[in-house]
Amino acid sequence: MDTALDKPLELGEPETLHGISGSPGIVVGKVVVFSPLAEGFIRYRLEEGAASKEEQRFLAAVAQAEQSLISLRQQFEGDLADTVAIVDSHIRMVRDRMIVEQSLNLIRQKQINAEWALDLSLRLIKKKFDHIADDYIRSRFADVEYVAQLVAEQLTGQGRSFPAGFAEPVIVVGEDFSPEDTIRMHTDKVLGFLTEKGGATSHTAIVARSLGLPAVVGVADITQLCRTGDTVILDGYNGRVCLHPTMDQQQLHLEYDRQHRAFSDEMSWYIHLASETVDGLRMRLSANIEIPDELESVIYYGANGIGLFRSEFGYFQRRQLPSEEDLFTVYRDMVAALSPQPVTIRTLDVGGDKLAAHLPNSGLHFARERNPALGLRSIRFSLREQDLFITQLRALLRASGHGRLRILLPLISSLNELRQTRAVIDKVMEQLTQEGIPFNAETEIGIMIEVPSAVVMADTLAAEVDFFSIGTNDLIQYALAIDRGNEYVASMYDPLHPAVLRMISQTIEAGHRQGIEVSLCGEMAGDVFTAPVLLGLGLDELSMRPSAIPHVKRLLRHSTFGRLTALAKQLLGCGDSSETKALLKQYLADNYPDQFADNERA
């Protein structure tokens, strides 16, 4: 890696590159390009009788990798207590059976060296992750890959050291950075970072946001397009990078950053205000979270409870299936902490093949599916594996006595499926009653509306549940036949497609006719560009990432319900996305000129 920033460079023409916003903020500075280690290692067969010694060498490398993570945690646990939770997950992962036992078995069975065995293990793990339907869980392979790389570095003695000792503040550029690398950037000599890989939900991006470190990720070929010493503008708000900017461009972006930070300071004023329109209509703005550690953010940003707790992450943070008591403790503490606000917990939403792969000793065995998104996942998996489902339901119902807990059932596609599920819930309630275990018999049971069949049958389904939660992430994919993880068609993933808006409207109307609440918990809910449409459609609750709540609340408090409903009615009459976007762009510019006058989204 070359860190010389003062050598003369030929100035190129200004050029704008696009990536993904990893962490907000704008910085201007010189870059240091961090070149990755060259790929490849020696592969060889072991001589007879050498496997045992090779296993010990591998285990020693695992222990050394684990110790390096523990040392990092101890170094930063005082200043970055919230962030080191991700380091803790890597400490647990470094001894995960997927990595350790599989590698040891390959050393013994194939009589190969440890580096080769580890590489084969990683390839096998990647194949399993590639067939996972859920984007977020699929992206967690980056964590497995990073931990395996740590072990490989100990085996080869080619460990990398993160760049340090810069004479001036710099923007770091690399193919990818781990969460631990990002923690090490917590210094006044790193302005921000750019990567070729990664996404907005990666642990690296999460750490960057918690540290307030601007970042743009997923910038194709960025390590080839800029050189150490080049000046760039990193725009973490919009996921843009400007190479070789003019002085005017630099000043303009810095002024934009100043204005945006002032706007963010203004947002903090909205945190504790009521979420209501100018004419007094109230709407619940809740939080989507994945782990209990996020409760602090839920409270800080003034959420009206939790609209979606993704319970499956409690299963993937362990090396064995959680017990009823494990789950009960998590659910009880979360519900009690937010009482009397509602906490909506979605039951296990994952494919059977993925869970079996992660927990090889769980007794779960499923063949890899050709199309997991349409296969054995979510409620279908729970109904097939009822012992596992009942364990979770018992924990949920026991926790219901400690606050307002709501149970959310994912991927319900038919009335028969719903009735099967309700029968299991009734069975568990009867068991708890017979055992004298207290629970709230009036616990609200709701379903996710995320497949077209559920939209069509919404009026029938509404008669048998207490609430709906529209999951637009999956609904859009299933309705438009778009895999947003597929680079060839991802651009066709369109939340403002008239069909999507009409399905949302149809679901709301069906729920309200039966007198039940309808919420929406997809990414649309936290996007201030689409939120006005959702507000006008008449939803009772929007659930989003906690940090988005003040922004949506500000928009709500500057709106009237009459204008919002008029907008929604107008958009429902459109026949094409270009119409909906043009009308919405004009509405935003007319009604929120300080925020949307120069909006480029449409």
N, C-alpha and C positions, 0 to 999 in steps of 0.2 A: 504494500500500500504506500502510495506516494502522498506525503502530507505537505509538500512544499507549496505554499500559497502565493509566493512572491515572484515566481518565474514568469517571464513574459509569455503571453498567449495571444494567438490571433483571435480577434474578436469576430464572432459569428453574427449572423443576422438574428434579430429577435424571433423567437419561435415559441408557440404555446403548445404544451403537451397536456393530455387529459388522463387523469387517473381516478382514484376513489378517495373521498375525504376520509382520512383516518382519524384526524384530530383537528379541531378548528384553530384558526389563527393564521396570520400572514407574517412572514419574515423574509427579509432580503439579505443575502450574504453569499460568501464564497463557499463552494462545496469541497468536501473531501470524499473521493470515491473509494469505498472500502471494497477491495476485490476479495471474493470468496476464495477459500482454499481450493486448489485444483482437485477435481474429482478423481476417484480411483484409488485402489489399494491393491496390495499383493494378495492373490488368491492361491492357495496351495492345499494339497491333500496332506493329511497327517500320517506320520509313520506309525506303524503298529505300536499300540500301547501308549501313545502320546495324548489321547483324547482327555484323560483325566487332568493332566497338567494344563491343557488348553482351556478346560472348563474353569480351572482355578484362576487362570490369567483373565478370563472373561469376567468372572465374579469380582476380581480385584478391581478391574476397570469400572464396573458398576458401582462399587463402593467409593471409588475415587470421584466419580461423577456426582454421586449423591452428596459426598462431603463438600464438593465445590458449590453445590446449590445451597446446602445448609450454611456455609460460610457467608454466601451472598445474603441470605435471609437475615442472618445475625447482624450483618453490616448495616442493613437498611431498615430493620424492623421498627426502630424508634421513629424515624422520619416518615416512612412510607408504609405504615401499618396496614392500610387497606389494600395497597397494591401487592404486598408480599403474599397475599392469599393465592395468587397465581403461581408464585414460586413454590408454595406448599403443594399445589396440585402436581407440579413437576417433580417434587421430591417423592411424592407417592407413586407417580408414574414410572420413575426410573427403575423401580423393582416390580413393575407390572408383569403378570404372567405372559401377556402377549409378547413382551420383549424378552424377558429373562428366560422363562422356561422353554419357549419356542427356540431361542438361540442355542440353549444348552442341548436340547434334543437334536438339533441339526448338527451340532459338533459331534455328538455321539453317533448318530445314525449315518451321517454322510462322511464322517471322518475328515472334516474340513476345519480350517483355521477360524478363529473367533470373528475376525473382521468379515469374512465371507458369510458366516452363519448369521451375523447381525444384519448384513445387507439383505440376505434372503428373507429374514424375518420381517424386515421393514417392507419389502415388496409384497409379501403375503398380507400384511396388515393393510397396506394401501389398497389392495384389491377389494378388501372387505369395506373399507371406507368409501371407495368409489361407487359402491352400490347402495349407499344410504340415501334415502329420499330427502331427508331434512338437511337443508343447506348449512345450518349452523353446526350441527353435529358433524357433517362431512368435513367442514373446515377445521375441526379440531385435530385432524391428522397432522397439521402443522406442529402441534404440541408434541405428538408422538415422534415426529421426525426430528424435532429439536433435541429431545431427550436421547434418542438413539445416536444423534450426532455427538452429543457430549460423551457418551460411552465410547464411540468410535475414536474420538480425539484422544482419549486416555489409552486406548489400545495401540494407536499408531504413534503417539507422542507428538502429534502435529496439531495440538490444540491452538486455537486462535486466541488472540487477545484483542479486546475491543479497543479501537483507537482512542488515544488520550494525549494530553500534553500539548494541545493546540495553543498557538501563540495568540490567536484571536478567535472570537465566536464563529462557528462554522455550521453549515448544513451538511449532515452526513448522508451519503448516498450508498446504497447497497442492494444486492439482489433481494435480500430479506434480512430482518433482524428478529431476534427472539425477544420475548417479554423481558428476559434478564438483561439482554443488551440494552433495551429501552430504559430499564431502571438505572443502568450505569450512565445513561445520558442525562441524568438529573444533576446537571452542572451548568454553570453560567457560560461554559465554552461550547455548548451545543444549542443551536437555535431551533433546530427541528430536523426531520429526516424524510428521505424519499426512498421508496423501495419498488422493485419490479413485481414482487409477489404481494399477497395479502389482501385482506378485505376489511370492511368496516366493522365486522363482528369478530375479527381475530383478537386473540389475547394481547398481541402486540399493540393493536389500535386501542384496545380498552385501557391498557397501561398508559399509553401516550395521552389519552383524554384525561385520565386521573391525575397525571403530572402537569397538565396544561401545556404539553409539548406539541407544537404544530406538526402535522404529518400528512403527506399524500402517499397512498399506497397503490399498488397495481399499475404503475406507470411503465408501460412497455419499453424495454431496452434503455431505461434511463442510465444504467451504468455505462452504456456505449455512447450515448448521445451527449454526455457532459464529461468534462475532465476536471481533475483537482485544480482548483484555482479559478474556475469559471464562476461568474456571478449569476445567481438565479433568484427568481421570486417564487416562494413556496406559498400557495394559497390553499390553506387547509379548509377554508369554508366551502369552496366550490370544487375541490379536487383538481386544481390546475397548477401547472408549473410553467413559468416563463423563462426560457433560456436566453442569455445575452440581452437582458432588458435595457431599454434606454433609461436615462436619468428621469425623464418625465414619467415613464411607466413605474419606476421604483417609487417616486414620490406619490403617485396616484394610489398605488396599492397600500403604501404605509398610511395614507390618509383614510383609505377605506377600512383598514384594520383599526385605526383609532375610532372611527365612527361605529364600527361593529362592536368594539369593546365597550364603548359608551352605551350602546344599545343593550349589551349583555348586562351591564350594571343596572340599567333600567329594568331589565327582566326580573332581577332579584326583588324589586319592589312588588311584583305581582304574586310572588310565591304564596303569601298569606292572605291574599284577597279572595273573595268568593268567585267561583267560576260561574258567571252569569252574564247575560246580555244586558245591553243598555235598558231594555224594556222589562227586565226582571226574570227572564227565563233561566232557570238553573240547569246545569248539566254536570254530571259527575266526570271528573278527569282523573283517571286511575293510572297505575303503573304496571308495566310488564317487567317481570324480573325472572331470573333463572336460578339464583342462589340466595340463601338467607343473608349473606353478607351485604346484599344490596339494600337491605331494609333502611340503612342510614340515609341512602339517597332518596328513598321513597318519602321519608319524613322530611328531609331537607327541602325537597322541591315542592312540598305542599300537596302531595297526591291525596285524593279522596279514597284511599285504600289501594288494594292490589286487584287489578282487573284480570291479570293472567300470571300465575306462577307456574312455570314449566317444570313439573315435578321430576321429569326424566333425568335431569342433571344430578339428582341425588343418587341415582343408580350408577352413573358413569364416573362418579368421583370415588368409587369404592372398588375393592378387589373381589368382593362377594356381594350377593344380594342383601340389601338392607333388611333388618328385622322389623317387625311391627313396632317394636319399641323405638328403634332408630328413627323411623318415619314419624311416629307420634310425637317424639320430642321436637323434631324440626317444625312440624305443623303447629303444635301447641304453642311453642314460643313465638312463632310468627303471628299467629292469630291474636294471642294475648297482647303482643307489643303494639298492634294497630287497633285493638278494640277501642271504640265500637265501630270502626270503619270495616267494610266488608273485605274479605280476603278470598279471592276466587282461585282455587287450585285445580289445575287440569290434571286428570289422571294420566297415567303413563302413555306417552305419545311417541312410540318408536317402533321400528321394525323388529320382528323376532330374530332375524338373522344377525342384526347388529348387536342386540343384547346378548345373544348366545356367544358371539365372537368375543365380546368384551369380558364375559364371565364364563370361561371354559369349564369351570367346575360347578356351574349352577344347575346342571341337569337338563338345560335347554338345548335342543338340537334341531336346527332348521337348515334345509338346503338353501344355497344362495339363489335368490329370485332374479329372474331376468328383468322384471320391472317392479322394483320395490315400492314405488310410489302408488302402484295399483295393487299391491299385494297384501301380505299379512302384517298390518301395522295398526297402531292406535287401538281403537276399541275392539277391532277384530282380533288383535293379538291378545288383549285382556280377556275377551270372552273364551278364547281357546285355552289360555293359561290361567284358569280361574283361581288356583291356589295363590298365585302371585297377585292377582287382582284383589282377591279377598283380603290379603294382608294389607294392601294399600287402603282399601275401603275401611277396614277396621281402624287403622291409624287416623284416617280422615274423620270418621264419625266420632271417635274418642276426643279428637281435638276440637270438634264442633261445640263442645260445652264450654270452651274458654274464650269465645268471641263469636263474631259473625263469619262463619266459614261457609263458602259456597263451593259445591263440587261441579266441575265442568267436564263433560264427556266429549272426547275428540272424535272427529270423522264419522259421526252418525250419518248414515245414508238411507235409512228406512225406518218405518214405524216398528217393524218386527225386531230390528236390531236394538232400538230404544227399549222396547218392552223386555227383551232378553236381559238387557243391562239393568233395568229397574227391578227385575226379579232377583238378580244377584244382590242388589243393594238392599232389597226387602229382607232377603235371607240373612244378610250380615246384621241388619238392625234387630232381627229376631234373636240371633245368637247373642248379641250384646245385652239384650233385655233379659234373656234367660241367665246370663252370667252375672247379672246385676251391675254391669259396667255402665256408668252414666254417659249419655250423649244427647244431642239435640235432635229429637224425632222430627222436627220441622225444618231440618237442614235443607236449604234450597239446592235443587238439582237442575242444572242447565246443560245445554248441548252446544257444541260448535257447529255453526253453519258454514261449511267450507267445501261442499260438493254440490253440483247443480241439482242432484236429486233431492237434497235437503231443502233447497230453495223452492222447488216445485211443490214439495210436500209440507212446506212451512206451516200452513194453516192447520194441518192435521197434527203435526209434531208439537205445535205450540199448546195444544190442548192437554198435553201430558208432561209438560216441564214447567219450571218456574222462571226460566229466563233463557234468552238466546245470546250467544256471543258469535259475531260474524268474524271468521278468520280469513281476511282478504288475501293473505299471502298464498294460501293453497287454493282458495276459491278462484282467484284470477288465473292461476296455472291450469286448474282443471277446466275452467270455463273456456279459456282461449287456447287450450292445448299447447301451452308454452312452458318449457323448462327454462326458468330464468338463470339456471346455472350453465346452460348451453350457449356458448358464445355466438353460435350462428343464428339463434332466434331470440336471444335475451332482449334485444331492442324492441321486440314485439310485445313484451310484458307491459301491459298498459292499464294502470288503475283507473284511468278516466275513459276507458272504452265504454260506449253507451250500454253494452250488454252487462258490464260489471255494475254500473250505476243503477240500472233497472233491477238487477238481482238484489242489490242491497235494499233498494226501496221496497221491493216486493216482500222481502223478509221482515222489514220493519213494520209494514202494514199488517202482515199476517200475525206478528207477535202482539201488536197493539190491539188488534181485534179480539184477541183472547185475554187481554189485560196483563200481559207479561212484559218485563223490561227487555230491551234489545240493546246490546252493546256491540262495539267493534274493537278488535284488538290487533289488527294487522298494522303494517308499517304506515299505511295511509293515515292512521289516526294521529300520528305525531308529525306529519308533514304539513306545515302551515299553508302550503300551496293547495292541498286537497282538503284540509280540515273544514274550510267554509262550506264545501259541498256536503260533507257529512253532517255538519251542524244543521244545515238546512233540510236534510232528509228526515230529521226528527228522531235521531238516536237518543237514547237515555244516558249513554256512557261512552266515552272514548278512552281506550287504554293504550298507553304508549311508554316509550323509554322515559324514565323519570325526568331527565334534563330537558325534555321537550315540553313538559307541562306548562312552565311559565310562558313560553312562546304561544302556545295554543290558547292559554287563558287570556293573554293580552289581546289576541285577535277576537276572542269571544266577547270580552268586555268593551270592545270598540264596535260591536255589531248590534243590529236589531234583528229579532227573530223574523220579522216580516220580510226584510231584505234577503235574509238567508234562505227562507222558504221559496221566495220568488226566484232566486238564483237556481236552487235545486230543481224547481219545476221547469225552468227554461232548459237546463242541461239534460233533463230526462227526455225532452222532446228532440234532442239532437240525434242524427243518424250516423255520425262519424266522429272519431276522436279529435280530428282537426277542428271540428266545430266546437266541441266541448272545451278544448284548450284555449281557443281564441276567445270565446265568451268569458271563460274563467279569468284569463289574463286581463281582459278589459275590466271585469268586475273588481279584481284586486287593485288595479291601478286607480280606479275611480273611488273606491271606498277605503283603501289603505295606502294612500299615495306615498307616505313617508317610508313604507316598508316594501312596496311592490312597484313603484313607478318605473324602475328599470329592470323588471323581472325578465329573465331570459329562459325561464323554464318552458314556456310554450313555444 
